[in-house]
Amino acid sequence: MKVKVARIGKPHGIRGEVTVQLFTDEPDVRFAPGARLSVEPSTDAAAAIVRGGELEVSKSRWNKNILVVGFVQVTDRNAAEALRGSELFVDGDSNDDDADDAWYEHELLEMDVVVDDPQRRRIGTVTGLRTLPHQDLLQVTLDADDREIDVPFVQEIVAEIDEETNTVVLTPPPGLLELGAEDPTGEAADAPEDTR
């Protein structure tokens, strides 16, 4: 099984390096020099660069909290730009000791999100998983107002993932679901006052 580990972002510098949006909790392993990654090209220009469907990592380094990667096949900024949006995959390891605890984005997408209360009321849908160096974030689009929130992917908040019912059960702390919501008085404040 192929597992998505990253999406190529914008070029970094003029020597063909790129930034990547990570979907793996092992970036230093997945992007070690010599690692080979399968590529799903985003464009015909990207497909022309990735002959054979693979890229080989030549180097990788952290620039603050963004991983910058160089590939053997990509030597200039134009080639790096052509690869933008392409997705990188590895073969999934069914013998991984952490397989029971690890979740990949494709396994979680479109799962129903419910709150752990007696009604188990549905509040939204999983629309992504952001893998960051210090903590993963589950992206949830709320039914009430189509607002997307980031939920820390920790046991205290993501209490259960039930594959049989295609459901993620949350025990959100107070205020988490309200982050980014409009102030109820905001709409009235936006309306011009009639001073006649």
Phi, psi and omega in degrees: 000135177275136180240126180287129180247341181192162170238132181287132179258217185280159177296154177232107182082195185248001185258018174094002178287153180226155168273155178228143172269118189273143172232027181227150176264009178233055184298326182290336176276312184296331184245030174289147178307133181097345179294141179249132183236135173286146184237135168254099186297144180274338182216171175295324178297321177294319180298326179293328179283325185262065177289134182090354174075014181226152170237143177251128180289128175261329179195159174207150180202157178267133172243096191061241181253020179246132177275128178250129187233140171249144179240147180304319186279354186240111188242356179215168185296324181298317178294320178298318179296321181296333182276352184306132180091348178291148183251144185248137185228155170232164173286129178293143181257106182288348180263008181298128180299331182265013187302325181290332183262345185270139176234138177254156185305315184296337179282335185261336184305137177071006174292145174289141177249124180235158177264139182283079173226175184304328181275345186046054185288138178285134179241347181174201185222144175287126181241000178177170175221117178261119179262114183244161183303324186257333183197138176278150179235128176273125180266124184236129173263122185280140179295323189299318185217015179061019178280140177261130177240155175259123181252121177304127184275073179232153184303326182294335182249314175268089190286328187202144172235115185250104181293328183295320180261002180056049189227139170251127182255124181252147167240076188288140174290159180306133176093342184299315184286345181266353182303128177083359179286151178290143172294127182306332180275352184296322182295318180295324181292331182285336184285133180293142179282141175270110184261008181290000000 
